[in-house]
Amino acid sequence: MDSITLRTTIKRGLKRFLIIRGSLLALIGITLLVYSGAFISPQTLTNWGIALWLVSFFFIAWGLIPYKRITKLESNPNTLTVTNDGNLHYLRHGHDLLTFPLKSITKIKYVEEKGLYGIAVDLDPEDEPHIPNPPLSVIMQMFLIPMKKRHKFDRFFPYFSERTARELNELIIEAKA
């Protein structure tokens, strides 16, 4: 078996949702900034100007940063690589973040919920404590906590397609045979 690389894919619906939501949140921030600059008295701005500016900046960033991250992920995808030595490597931006043996995997499933989708992996109970979680952002981890309870999985690799989950499952079956 040769080394096989599987890449993340971003759904068009997710990008559309993020750009619409991001634009609305950024518009709120810009509106707050323009309104406070045009209609609030200079005396009030000396007391509240920095707070208004920070709140406006927060709305703009909250709206546009997720879209920027997704477009960056689209141009430089994360990968799952199955190597000849029977290991699975999770790479983000070309850096190997997590490596563990395919034999530790008991089940692969595709999970999709509220715009978050990816590959959920069930691990052998003996190996599970020795395999770290893939490093994910704090916000992603907050979404994963309730998702883990509902779908019962050990590790999650975000933004991999259902087809990729099937391919990885076939590779694991082939490696175990």
C-alpha positions as CSV (number, residue, x, y, z in Angstrom):
1,M,0.0,0.0,0.0
2,D,1.4,3.4,-1.0
3,S,1.2,6.5,1.1
4,I,-2.3,8.1,0.6
5,T,-3.2,11.7,1.3
6,L,-6.7,12.9,2.0
7,R,-7.5,16.6,2.1
8,T,-10.1,18.8,3.7
9,T,-12.9,20.2,1.5
10,I,-15.0,23.3,2.2
11,K,-18.6,23.2,1.3
12,R,-20.0,26.1,-0.7
13,G,-22.9,26.5,1.7
14,L,-20.5,27.0,4.6
15,K,-18.6,29.7,2.8
16,R,-21.9,31.4,1.8
17,F,-23.2,31.3,5.4
18,L,-19.9,32.7,6.8
19,I,-19.7,35.6,4.3
20,I,-23.4,36.6,5.0
21,R,-23.0,36.3,8.7
22,G,-19.6,38.0,8.7
23,S,-20.9,40.8,6.6
24,L,-23.8,41.4,8.9
25,L,-21.7,41.4,12.0
26,A,-19.1,43.7,10.4
27,L,-21.9,46.0,9.3
28,I,-23.1,46.2,12.9
29,G,-19.5,47.1,14.0
30,I,-19.1,49.7,11.3
31,T,-22.6,51.2,12.0
32,L,-21.7,51.5,15.7
33,L,-18.4,53.2,14.8
34,V,-20.0,55.6,12.4
35,Y,-23.0,56.4,14.6
36,S,-20.8,57.1,17.6
37,G,-18.5,59.3,15.6
38,A,-21.3,61.3,14.1
39,F,-23.9,61.6,16.8
40,I,-22.3,61.1,20.2
41,S,-21.0,64.2,21.9
42,P,-17.2,64.7,22.3
43,Q,-17.6,64.7,26.1
44,T,-19.2,61.2,26.0
45,L,-16.6,60.0,23.5
46,T,-13.8,61.0,25.9
47,N,-15.3,58.6,28.5
48,W,-16.7,55.9,26.2
49,G,-14.8,56.3,22.9
50,I,-12.3,53.5,23.5
51,A,-15.0,51.1,24.7
52,L,-17.1,51.9,21.6
53,W,-14.1,51.4,19.4
54,L,-13.3,48.1,21.0
55,V,-16.9,46.8,20.7
56,S,-17.0,47.9,17.0
57,F,-13.7,46.2,16.3
58,F,-14.9,43.1,18.1
59,F,-18.0,42.9,15.9
60,I,-16.0,43.4,12.7
61,A,-13.4,40.8,13.7
62,W,-16.1,38.3,14.9
63,G,-17.7,38.6,11.5
64,L,-14.7,38.4,9.2
65,I,-12.1,36.2,10.9
66,P,-14.0,32.8,10.5
67,Y,-14.4,33.5,6.8
68,K,-10.7,34.3,6.5
69,R,-9.8,31.1,8.2
70,I,-12.0,29.0,6.0
71,T,-10.7,30.6,2.8
72,K,-7.1,30.0,4.1
73,L,-8.0,26.3,4.8
74,E,-9.4,26.1,1.3
75,S,-6.2,27.3,-0.3
76,N,-4.0,25.3,2.1
77,P,-6.0,22.2,3.2
78,N,-5.4,20.1,6.2
79,T,-4.5,16.5,5.3
80,L,-4.8,13.0,6.7
81,T,-2.0,10.8,5.4
82,V,-1.9,7.0,5.7
83,T,1.7,5.9,5.4
84,N,3.3,2.6,4.5
85,D,4.2,1.9,8.1
86,G,0.5,1.8,9.1
87,N,0.2,5.2,10.7
88,L,-2.2,8.0,10.3
89,H,-0.8,11.5,10.2
90,Y,-2.9,14.7,10.7
91,L,-1.1,17.6,9.1
92,R,-2.2,21.3,9.3
93,H,-0.4,23.7,7.0
94,G,2.2,21.1,6.3
95,H,3.1,20.5,10.0
96,D,2.5,17.0,11.4
97,L,0.3,17.6,14.5
98,L,-0.8,14.1,15.3
99,T,0.4,10.6,14.4
100,F,-1.1,7.3,15.6
101,P,-1.3,3.7,14.3
102,L,-4.2,2.7,12.1
103,K,-4.7,-0.4,14.3
104,S,-5.9,1.8,17.1
105,I,-8.9,2.9,15.1
106,T,-12.1,0.8,15.7
107,K,-14.6,2.8,13.7
108,I,-14.7,5.8,11.3
109,K,-17.8,7.8,10.7
110,Y,-18.8,11.1,9.1
111,V,-20.5,13.6,11.4
112,E,-22.3,16.7,10.3
113,E,-24.1,19.2,12.5
114,K,-24.8,22.9,12.2
115,G,-22.2,23.8,9.6
116,L,-19.5,21.7,11.4
117,Y,-18.6,18.5,9.6
118,G,-15.8,16.0,9.5
119,I,-14.4,12.6,10.4
120,A,-15.2,11.2,13.8
121,V,-12.9,8.4,14.9
122,D,-13.5,5.8,17.6
123,L,-10.3,4.4,19.1
124,D,-9.5,1.1,20.8
125,P,-10.1,1.7,24.6
126,E,-6.6,0.5,25.4
127,D,-4.9,3.0,23.0
128,E,-7.3,5.9,23.5
129,P,-5.5,7.5,26.6
130,H,-2.2,7.4,24.7
131,I,-3.4,9.3,21.6
132,P,-3.8,13.0,22.1
133,N,-6.6,15.1,20.7
134,P,-5.8,17.0,17.5
135,P,-5.1,20.6,18.4
136,L,-8.2,22.6,17.6
137,S,-9.2,26.2,18.4
138,V,-11.0,27.0,21.6
139,I,-14.2,27.8,19.7
140,M,-14.1,24.5,17.8
141,Q,-13.6,22.6,21.1
142,M,-16.7,24.4,22.6
143,F,-18.7,23.1,19.6
144,L,-17.3,19.6,19.9
145,I,-18.2,19.0,23.6
146,P,-22.0,18.7,23.0
147,M,-21.3,17.0,19.6
148,K,-19.2,14.3,21.2
149,K,-21.9,13.5,23.7
150,R,-24.5,13.1,21.0
151,H,-22.5,11.1,18.4
152,K,-20.1,9.3,20.8
153,F,-16.6,9.5,19.3
154,D,-13.1,9.8,20.6
155,R,-11.3,12.1,18.1
156,F,-12.6,14.5,15.4
157,F,-10.9,15.9,12.3
158,P,-13.0,18.9,11.0
159,Y,-13.9,19.8,7.4
160,F,-13.2,16.4,5.8
161,S,-16.0,15.2,3.5
162,E,-18.2,12.2,3.7
163,R,-16.4,10.7,0.7
164,T,-13.0,11.1,2.5
165,A,-14.5,9.3,5.5
166,R,-15.5,6.4,3.3
167,E,-12.0,6.3,1.6
168,L,-10.3,6.4,5.0
169,N,-12.5,3.6,6.3
170,E,-11.6,1.5,3.2
171,L,-7.9,2.2,3.8
172,I,-8.2,1.1,7.4
173,I,-10.0,-2.1,6.5
174,E,-7.3,-2.8,3.9
175,A,-4.5,-2.1,6.4
176,K,-6.0,-4.4,9.1
177,A,-6.5,-7.3,6.6
